Structures are given as structure tokens and as C-alpha cells.
Amino acid sequence: MAAAAVAGCDSSQPLEDTASGAVPAITQDASGKATVSVFATGLRFPRNFTWGDHGEMYVAEAGAGGGTSTTAEQCAQVIPPVGPYSNGPTSRISRIDRHGNRTTFMERFPSAVNAMGDVLGIQDVAFLGGRMYGLSAGGGCSHGSADSPAAVVKLGEHGAWAVVADLSAYQMANHVAKPEEDDFEPDGSWYSMVSAGGSLIAVEPNHGEIVRVNPRTGAVTRIADISASQGHVVPTVVAERRGANYVSSLGTFPVTPGAVNILRVSRRGDVRVVAGGFATVLGLDFDRRGRLYVLESTPGAGYPAPFTGRVTRLGRDGTRQVIVDGLFLPTGMRFGPDGSLYISNKGFGPPQPGEILRVNVPGANDRGRHEEDMEQGGD
């Protein structure tokens, strides 16, 4: 079965409500031991995150859906067994200070839950030009929200937010080359967004594309149709480096270990495979030496399994090292301004609440004489 939404699981394979006391495993780094700790907790299905000018973290939380639904007379529905969706204003953004204290920054975003229990809401946040934007995937009529589309939203003061780019309308008007008809979400399942080059770059898994968003004009422009060259691989995450975008994928369920690639997407939209051998990738980022870190949520064969998530570091020479493993269904990963690696843990499935882990990776903060890259080459 193909994965219709990010971090989905077959309803016939329920997640076990496992005790959350286990600590993720720590591996020995060449220059010392990485250390992992719980930085913050009390989160509702945490996804991606970013940082403000004063070091505070902002975390996108998908929420828990709600009881509002739409009908086939109103709009095309997501077909079973994934659909239908129900919706409610339960998605939010939390602000976490440097000591790990959580407060609600903004709330009441659309949160959509499907028939298999997977949730879409605010999936990511990013700053651009001094303003903060959110990637709201929970909206859209096929997600049970007739009044609010899937969108990039501008986050204002006093809890106000406004749609600046209608992603539902964009996808309905701009089809990809190879949509998966048995696993199709009319409003998409947007997951990752970064700011780069004066624009916002967003990835949509279900249709399979990466786009550029101008929040000042609302224009959405396709950078690459991932489905055209890769098929239905369910691209989830993007990390920008030196003008190129690195993208990876969730893949389809049941999980096939090693089936997911890392892609390099140039400014012109050329797509190249630069590494392979992964599964269920929900996080990508580079350290200060240009080495790529890959977060796999549940890399083993079959269906989502707690305490199997891991982070692997790739060197330019092809070497790979597992930095952390034993993660509990993680859903996001980025380096912070302090040089530590942060991970959204317990991002879906019971038990909740979700949490943010902080990992000190020796050597990740160093700048070598020659920075490493996954791949050199022009655009």
C-alpha cells in the first residue's frame, strides 16, 4: 500500500502503546561520544521547527484533528482506506525558550485526521525577511475543511494568521506527471519548508513535487516534479545548500529497507540521485562541515515500529555513521544555532506527548579547512 500522508501506517497494523522511558541509543563518535537529552516535552504530534533571532525555538504541531467533515457533493474526497478526513482547529505552534520551557505561540490552525489516524496540521515554520510563515497542510476541502485551504500562512501578532499562498488551488491547477491514483490527496500532504534565496521552498509528498513560494505575491512556482523522474516516492523533506535543494522521501508502505534515495535538485530543477540505501526519511540537514545527516523514522521492513528511528551521517567519501538510534517515531530534525542537533521525537502514534531531543555531536560545529559536500557541480 502506498503512503497517502506523511508518517502514515496501515490501520490493520496498529502502533503499540509502548512505554516511553527508553533512552535513544548513543554511538561513539571518532572525536568523543554524542550525548542525547530531552530538551522539551508537552507537544502535540511535533513536526518541523525553526529558531527566532533570540534563540527561541518554534515548533509546528499537527494537532489531533476534529469532528468537522465535508461530503463528496462539496468536493473530491480522499478514497478509503485512507479517507475520509475529519477536521478541527487543534493544530498549533509552540515557542520553547533556551531552557526548554514550552508556551503556546499561536493556535487554532486546521488539523485533519484520516481514517487511519494520521494527522496533518501545521507541518513547518520558517522566517523570511523578518516575518514568520507556517506551512499549513491540515486545510482543504478533502481534509474536511471547507473554509481554509492547504496554504502557506503569514503569522501575525496577537494570534492572527492569514493565507498568503493557496496550495490547494495550486495543486488542483498544476498536475504532476505521475500521480498515484490509488493514493491521491486532492489538497496534498505538504510537509517541509525552508527559506532560501528570498523565497520559501516547500515539498509536497503525495503528488511528489518541490515548489518555490513568493509570500509577497502568493505566487507558487514548481521547481521540480519529483514524480516525473522518480515515480511515487513520497518526497518529504528539503535542506538547502549552496543554491541546491537536497530532498528525500518517506517511500511507500509496507516499508522496503534501503529503497529511498537522497536527491539533489538544482536551481534549474534538474534532479539527480546522490545517495541511496535509506527508508522513511523525515529529516535532512547539514552540519558546519557540510556533512549530511539523515533522519529515518522507522527504517525496518513492514510497518512503523517504535524505538527504531535513527540518524545517519554521510561523509563526502561515502562513509556512513549512525549517530543516534532507538528513536521513537521521529518526524523532524535540524541543527540549531547553538550547533546541537534537534529531533522531534514521538511525532506520531501513541504515546503522547511528543518531545524535542537535543543531541550534542562532537565535531559537527567545527569548520574544516575544506568543507565537504554531497556532490559538486554546476546548476
C-alpha positions in Angstrom: 0.0 0.0 0.0 1.3 3.5 -0.8 1.6 6.1 1.9 -1.1 8.6 1.4 0.0 11.1 4.0 3.3 11.6 5.7 4.1 9.2 8.6 1.0 7.1 7.9 0.5 3.5 8.9 -1.9 0.7 7.9 -4.9 0.6 10.2 -4.5 -3.2 10.4 -1.1 -2.7 11.9 -1.8 -0.5 15.0 1.1 1.1 16.9 1.7 -0.4 20.3 1.3 2.0 23.2 4.8 1.3 24.3 6.2 2.9 27.5 8.3 5.9 26.7 11.0 5.5 29.3 13.7 4.1 27.0 16.5 6.5 26.1 17.7 6.6 22.5 21.0 4.9 22.0 24.2 6.9 21.7 27.0 5.9 19.4 30.7 6.6 19.8 32.0 9.4 17.5 35.6 9.5 16.3 36.2 12.6 18.5 34.2 11.6 21.5 30.7 10.5 22.5 27.5 12.1 21.3 25.1 12.9 24.1 21.3 13.0 23.8 18.8 14.5 26.2 15.1 15.6 26.3 15.1 19.3 25.6 11.3 19.9 25.7 8.1 18.0 26.0 4.3 18.6 26.2 3.9 18.7 22.4 1.0 17.5 20.2 2.5 15.4 17.4 5.5 17.7 16.7 6.8 18.0 13.2 9.4 20.5 12.0 10.8 23.6 13.7 12.9 26.7 13.4 14.5 29.4 15.6 13.9 33.1 16.2 16.5 35.9 16.5 16.9 35.4 20.2 17.4 31.7 20.2 13.8 30.6 20.9 12.5 27.6 19.1 9.2 27.5 17.2 7.7 24.0 16.8 4.9 23.1 14.3 2.5 20.6 15.9 0.0 18.7 13.8 -2.7 18.5 16.4 -5.4 15.9 16.9 -8.0 16.6 14.1 -11.6 17.2 15.0 -15.2 16.4 14.2 -15.9 18.5 11.1 -16.2 16.8 7.8 -17.1 17.5 4.1 -19.1 15.5 1.6 -18.5 14.3 -2.0 -21.1 16.9 -3.1 -18.8 19.6 -1.8 -15.5 18.3 -3.2 -13.5 15.3 -4.2 -12.8 13.1 -1.2 -9.7 11.0 -0.3 -10.7 7.5 -1.1 -10.7 4.7 1.5 -8.9 3.2 3.3 -7.1 6.5 3.9 -10.1 8.8 3.6 -12.3 10.3 4.6 -10.8 13.0 6.8 -12.3 14.9 9.7 -11.0 18.3 10.8 -10.8 20.7 13.8 -8.8 23.7 14.9 -6.4 21.8 17.1 -3.0 22.4 15.3 -0.7 24.9 16.9 2.8 26.4 17.1 4.7 26.2 20.4 7.5 28.5 21.4 10.3 26.9 23.5 12.9 29.1 25.3 16.5 28.2 25.8 15.7 26.3 28.9 13.2 24.0 27.3 10.1 25.7 28.7 7.1 25.5 26.3 4.4 28.1 25.7 1.7 28.3 23.0 2.7 30.9 20.4 -0.2 30.5 18.0 -3.1 28.0 17.8 -6.4 27.0 16.2 -4.9 26.0 12.8 -6.8 23.4 10.8 -5.9 19.8 11.8 -7.0 16.9 9.6 -7.1 13.3 10.8 -7.8 10.5 8.3 -9.4 7.1 8.7 -6.1 5.5 9.7 -5.3 8.0 12.4 -2.7 10.1 10.6 -2.7 13.8 11.2 -1.9 16.8 9.1 -1.7 20.3 10.5 1.0 23.0 10.7 3.9 21.0 9.4 6.7 23.5 9.4 7.7 27.1 10.1 10.2 29.5 8.6 11.4 33.1 8.8 11.8 35.2 5.7 12.5 39.0 5.6 11.8 39.3 9.3 8.4 37.7 9.1 7.3 34.2 10.2 5.4 31.8 7.9 3.8 28.5 8.5 3.1 25.5 6.2 -0.5 24.6 6.9 -1.3 21.2 5.4 -4.4 20.5 7.5 -6.7 22.7 5.5 -8.5 21.9 2.3 -12.0 20.6 1.5 -10.8 17.0 1.0 -9.3 17.2 4.5 -12.7 18.2 6.0 -12.1 21.9 6.0 -14.3 23.7 3.5 -13.3 27.2 4.6 -9.5 27.0 4.8 -7.2 25.6 2.1 -3.8 24.0 2.5 -1.6 27.0 2.4 1.4 29.0 3.3 0.2 31.3 6.1 1.8 34.5 7.4 1.9 34.6 11.2 1.0 38.0 12.7 0.6 39.4 16.1 -2.0 38.5 18.8 -2.7 35.1 17.3 -3.7 36.3 13.9 -2.7 34.5 10.7 -3.5 34.9 7.0 -3.2 32.8 3.9 -0.6 34.2 1.5 -0.3 31.3 -0.9 -3.2 28.9 -1.6 -1.5 25.5 -2.1 -4.8 23.6 -2.6 -5.7 25.8 -5.6 -2.1 25.5 -6.9 -2.1 21.7 -6.9 -5.6 21.4 -8.4 -4.5 23.6 -11.3 -1.0 22.1 -11.7 -0.9 18.4 -12.0 2.3 16.3 -11.7 3.3 13.8 -14.4 2.8 10.6 -12.4 0.2 10.9 -9.6 -0.7 7.7 -7.8 -4.4 7.3 -8.5 -5.0 4.8 -5.7 -3.3 7.1 -3.2 -4.3 10.6 -4.1 -4.9 13.6 -1.9 -6.5 16.5 -3.8 -5.2 19.0 -1.3 -1.8 17.4 -0.9 0.1 16.5 2.2 2.7 19.3 2.5 5.4 18.5 4.9 8.7 20.6 4.8 9.5 24.2 4.2 12.7 26.3 4.3 13.6 29.9 3.4 16.3 30.3 0.8 17.2 32.9 -1.9 14.5 35.3 -0.9 11.7 32.7 -1.2 10.1 29.8 0.7 10.8 26.3 -0.6 8.2 23.7 0.1 7.9 19.9 -0.5 4.7 18.1 -1.1 4.8 14.3 -0.6 1.6 12.9 -2.1 1.7 14.5 -5.6 5.5 14.5 -5.4 7.0 18.0 -6.1 9.1 20.8 -4.7 7.9 24.4 -5.2 9.0 28.0 -4.6 6.6 30.3 -2.9 6.7 34.1 -3.0 4.7 35.1 0.1 4.5 38.8 -1.0 2.6 37.9 -4.2 1.2 34.5 -3.4 2.9 33.0 -6.5 3.7 29.3 -6.4 6.2 28.1 -8.9 7.3 24.5 -9.4 11.0 23.8 -9.1 10.8 20.1 -9.9 8.2 17.4 -10.5 9.8 14.7 -8.5 7.2 12.1 -9.7 8.3 12.6 -13.3 11.8 11.1 -12.8 11.3 9.1 -9.5 7.7 7.9 -9.5 5.6 7.8 -6.4 8.4 8.1 -3.8 6.6 10.5 -1.4 9.2 13.3 -1.1 9.0 14.7 2.4 12.0 16.9 3.4 14.2 19.6 1.9 17.6 21.1 3.0 19.2 23.9 1.0 22.9 24.1 0.5 24.8 26.4 -1.9 21.8 27.1 -4.0 20.8 23.5 -4.4 18.0 21.7 -2.6 18.5 18.2 -1.2 15.3 16.2 -1.0 14.5 12.8 0.4 11.4 10.7 0.8 9.1 8.6 3.1 8.7 5.9 0.5 5.6 3.7 0.4 4.2 1.2 2.9 5.0 -1.6 3.7 8.5 -0.2 4.2 11.2 -1.6 1.9 14.5 -1.1 3.7 17.1 0.8 1.6 14.7 1.8 -1.1 14.8 5.6 -0.5 17.3 7.9 -2.2 18.8 11.3 -1.4 18.1 13.7 -4.3 19.9 16.9 -5.4 17.6 19.4 -7.1 19.5 22.2 -8.9 18.2 25.8 -9.4 17.0 24.7 -12.8 15.1 21.8 -11.4 17.4 19.0 -12.5 17.0 16.0 -10.2 19.9 13.7 -9.5 20.3 10.8 -7.1 23.4 11.4 -4.8 23.0 8.7 -2.3 20.7 5.7 -1.6 20.0 2.9 0.8 17.6 4.7 3.2 13.9 4.3 4.2 11.2 6.6 5.7 13.3 9.8 5.7 11.7 12.7 7.6 14.7 14.9 8.3 17.7 16.2 6.4 20.3 18.8 7.4 24.0 19.7 7.0 26.5 20.4 9.8 29.0 23.2 9.5 31.5 21.0 7.7 28.9 20.3 5.0 28.2 16.7 6.1 24.7 15.5 5.5 22.6 14.0 8.4 19.6 11.8 7.5 16.7 11.0 9.9 14.9 7.7 9.2 11.7 7.4 11.2 11.2 3.6 11.0 13.7 2.0 8.6 12.9 -1.7 9.2 10.7 -3.8 6.9 6.9 -3.7 7.3 5.1 -1.0 9.3 6.0 1.7 11.8 7.9 0.4 14.8 8.8 2.4 17.9 12.4 2.7 19.0 13.8 2.0 15.5 14.4 5.6 14.3 17.9 6.7 13.6 20.2 9.5 12.4 23.0 8.6 10.0 25.8 11.0 8.9 27.2 10.8 5.4 30.7 11.9 4.5 31.7 13.0 1.1 33.9 10.0 0.8 30.8 7.7 1.1 31.3 6.7 4.7 28.3 6.4 6.9 28.0 6.5 10.6 24.9 6.1 12.8 24.9 9.0 15.2 21.8 8.2 17.2 19.4 5.2 17.1 16.5 3.9 19.1 14.3 7.0 18.4 10.6 6.7 18.9 8.9 7.5 15.5 10.7 10.8 14.9 9.3 13.3 12.5 11.8 16.2 12.1 15.4 17.1 12.5 17.6 20.3 12.2 20.7 21.8 13.6 20.1 24.7 16.0 22.0 28.0 16.2 24.0 26.5 19.1 25.4 23.8 16.9 23.3 21.0 18.6 21.2 18.6 16.5 17.5 18.7 17.5 14.9 16.0 16.7 11.1 15.8 17.0 10.5 12.5 18.8 7.2 10.7 19.3 5.9 12.7 16.3 3.1 10.3 15.6 1.4 7.4 17.2 0.9 6.7 20.9 2.1 7.5 23.5 2.0 11.3 23.6 3.0 14.0 24.4 5.7 14.4 21.8 9.1 15.8 22.7 12.2 17.5 21.3 15.6 15.8 21.8 18.9 17.7 21.8 22.0 15.8 20.6 25.5 17.1 21.1 27.5 15.7 18.1 31.3 16.2 18.6 32.9 17.8 15.6 29.6 18.9 14.0 30.2 22.5 15.0 33.7 22.7 13.5 34.6 24.3 10.2 37.3 22.3 8.4 39.7 23.9 6.0 37.7 22.4 3.2 34.0 22.0 3.7 32.6 18.7 2.4 29.6 18.4 0.1 27.4 15.6 -1.1 28.1 16.5 -4.7 29.9 19.2 -6.5 28.7 20.5 -9.8 27.1 23.4 -11.6 23.4 24.1 -11.9 
